[in-house]
Structures are given as C-alpha cells and as structure tokens.
Amino acid sequence: MSIIKIGLIGAGSIGVRHIMAIDALSDVALVAIGDPSPAAQKIGTERSIPVFADADKMLSAGGIDAVIIATPTERHHQDVMAALRHKVTVLVEKPITATLAEAQEITKFAAQQNCHVLVGHQRRYYPCAAEARTIIQSGQIGTLLGVTGQWTTKKDDDYYAPEWRRDVKAGPILTNLIHEFDLLRFICGDITSVSAELTRHDQNFDKEDAVAISLKFANQAVGTFFLSDRTPSPWTWEMALGESERFPKTGQNAIRFMGSKGALEFPNLVLWTYPEGTGDWRNETKPQPIETPFIDAYIAQCTHLCAVVRGEETPIIDAENGAKSLAATLAAATSAETGNRITLG
Ligand SMILES: NC(=O)c1ccc[n+]([C@@H]2O[C@H](COP(=O)([O-])OP(=O)(O)OC[C@H]3O[C@@H](n4cnc5c(N)ncnc54)[C@H](O)[C@@H]3O)[C@@H](O)[C@H]2O)c1
C-alpha cells in the first residue's frame, strides 16, 4: 500500500496532536509543514522535512496527498481554499470556519474541485459515539423524545489572563459547545431550532459564564444543554471518558437520551430498558452497561483521512455537515444575545 503524504498547516498545540497520530500509523507520513513560527521550524528540522511560511508555499512545492489544517480558526477559510485550489484532500480542525458564509463557500468549491473536505470533530470516531447512534437510530429505546446534557467545569485562572480569552468570541459557547452539538447531531440527527439564555454574573467579562440551551431536532425530539466554564463539577465528556490529560477522569456520564421505551446514559454507555411490562413507572428496570473500546480518536481520524484519500471511504463529517454544527452553535450565541429562538434551515 502506498504511503499517504500529509502536509500540516499550523503546527501549534493541536497540530502537534495530529503529528502524534501520523507517527502512530505506518501507511502515512508527515512530509511538510506550513507554519511561520520558530516552533514549527524546530519540528521540521528535527524531522528533516521542509517548513514553509504558509499553506500556499507548501502546496506549490507539490508532493502532498492531503493536508491537515490546524491554524487559528480565522485562517481556516483561506487555508482550506488554498488546499482546494491545489486539489488535495483536506482535514480542517473544528470549527470548519469562523462564519457560515465561509463554510458554504468551501462546500461549493470542494464540489467544483471534486475534492473531499473533512472537519476535525474527533468525538465522532469513538466507538461509544457510534454505538449510541446505533442504539438511538435503531429504536432500542423506542422513539427518541429528548436528550439532556451538560458540560460543566471550571477553567483555570491563567486561562483568562490573555485579554482575548475574555471576549465573547472565546467564550464556552463558541469554544466548547460545537463539540457537544456535533455529537448530538451525529447521534440524534439534525438540530432544527435553538434558543438560549446566558449569564455573566460570576466573572463579569464579555464572554458568558454559563448558558442554558433548548433544542429541537428534525426527528421532533427536544433537548436541553447546560454549559459553563465556571462550575467545578465531574460532568463533562472529557472527564467521563478520560479523553484529555487536562480533565482528570471521573467516569461520570454527562448526557442522557430518553425514548418511549427506555433510556441511555452517555458516553460510558448504560442502557435502561424494560424487558417486562410496558415500561411504565411501576415496572422494574436494571442498568445494562455496554462496554466499548477506548481508542485514540486522532489516530482513528487520520486512518479515515487516508481511506478517503484512497477512495475507500467517504467523509464521516464533510464540509456541509461541519457547517451545520457551526450553524447550530452560532445560533445558540445569537439566541442568547437577542432572546430570539433561531430556526435552522
Ligand atoms: N478538535 C479539538 O478538540 C480542538 C482542540 C484545540 C483546538 N482546536 C482548533 O484547532 C485550531 C488551532 O488551535 P490551537 O489551539 O492548536 O492553536 P495554536 O495557536 O496553538 O496553533 C496555531 C498554529 O498556527 C500557526 N499559524 C498562524 N498563522 C499561520 C499562517 N498564516 N500559516 C500557517 N500557520 C499559521 C501558528 O504559528 C501556530 O503554530 C483552532 O481552529 C481550534 O479551534 C481543535
């Protein structure tokens, strides 16, 4: 099998995480970096690979099958468009772009160039996410009526030291919520309307301290989500799974799906069904834990990227799909500021 040659655009904190995934696989190689920073130059020197000042220069040099784009979000549009002009497969970090108009332009141009764009929503690659999707979509808990979830933690004080981190653009809605919404969309289907209330009465910065969100899905199910970066608690996806060193593992589930015949806890799957009776409140139920392997999602994502380059798979999340997660997230921010319920097309 031929080696897939990857160019990395943006070798900062998450870019380095992608390099670790590439290094763990035998059929893929990092062949170039596009990043003007001295840190990126050091990585290139250590690996004896060329480092270019930007995406365009790297792509013009040729010899690349796919790029991973991990530049600051404001640059995603420009860097993805540069990669598409060179007709390579793209994996761009989340969010796909800063604005919906940019995401739509990418979707259109990718189709014109006959290229695939994947969006880096790595949670979709965990077996527990795929299993939850199967359980919900196959009707194992009956008709899905609702979901309730939370992401509640307290970021460290140093996190807010840079002034830009106190701005609305760096708040938990625009930084963290997109992962939750993308996961809910993956498992439950599209989100059709969003309304939200926020508060800032703890830190009094421009960014929100907490937000409560109501959702409706295309399948008529409803949902609620509570998100805060000021509430120490054991309930986040990362703490539930032990996904990141930054979040010590608690194993506590953060999301619950409720159907007409039972319920599902997530991401450490626990199925609650009613084998006898109709499942009314008089019937007994027992928890049924469902084990799924814990994997490195970045390795799974990179493996999938290679399969897409080889034409063996189509993107698990393409530009159009990534744009829908962005749209739902931007809708939560807009609704929280304006007080209006936002309907999504
Ligand atoms: N999937 C996830 O869970 C996750 C986690 C963290 C960050 N991200 C996303 O990844 C992206 C990068 O975040 P980060 O935390 O790694 O940021 P970072 O600041 O650590 O890294 C950004 C890198 O881009 C480089 N860069 C800046 N301008 C450039 C240019 N013109 N051309 C090429 N390179 C350039 C910088 O030198 C830096 O090395 C953001 O979009 C962020 O939302 C995703």
The ligand as a Gaussian input file, in Angstrom:
#p B3LYP/6-31G(d) Opt

LIG

0 1
 N      -10.590000      19.286000      17.914000
 C      -10.301000      19.826000      19.056000
 O      -10.672000      19.319000      20.130000
 C       -9.502000      21.109000      19.103000
 C       -8.747000      21.416000      20.231000
 C       -7.984000      22.595000      20.216000
 C       -8.002000      23.423000      19.103000
 N       -8.768000      23.095000      18.011000
 C       -8.785000      24.001000      16.852000
 O       -7.518000      23.952000      16.202000
 C       -7.189000      25.226000      15.673000
 C       -5.823000      25.636000      16.209000
 O       -5.872000      25.712000      17.611000
 P       -4.533000      25.577000      18.502000
 O       -5.006000      25.573000      19.911000
 O       -3.671000      24.471000      18.012000
 O       -3.838000      26.985000      18.200000
 P       -2.298000      27.348000      18.338000
 O       -2.252000      28.827000      18.456000
 O       -1.647000      26.516000      19.381000
 O       -1.678000      26.899000      16.911000
 C       -1.921000      27.590000      15.709000
 C       -0.708000      27.435000      14.805000
 O       -0.990000      28.058000      13.543000
 C        0.175000      28.754000      13.143000
 N       -0.159000      29.821000      12.203000
 C       -0.609000      31.078000      12.465000
 N       -0.760000      31.758000      11.336000
 C       -0.390000      30.930000      10.323000
 C       -0.341000      31.052000       8.919000
 N       -0.643000      32.207000       8.307000
 N        0.052000      29.978000       8.180000
 C        0.403000      28.820000       8.776000
 N        0.377000      28.644000      10.118000
 C       -0.011000      29.683000      10.868000
 C        0.770000      29.291000      14.441000
 O        2.151000      29.625000      14.273000
 C        0.549000      28.109000      15.371000
 O        1.639000      27.212000      15.329000
 C       -8.336000      26.171000      16.061000
 O       -9.220000      26.265000      14.976000
 C       -9.019000      25.452000      17.204000
 O      -10.424000      25.723000      17.283000
 C       -9.495000      21.955000      17.997000

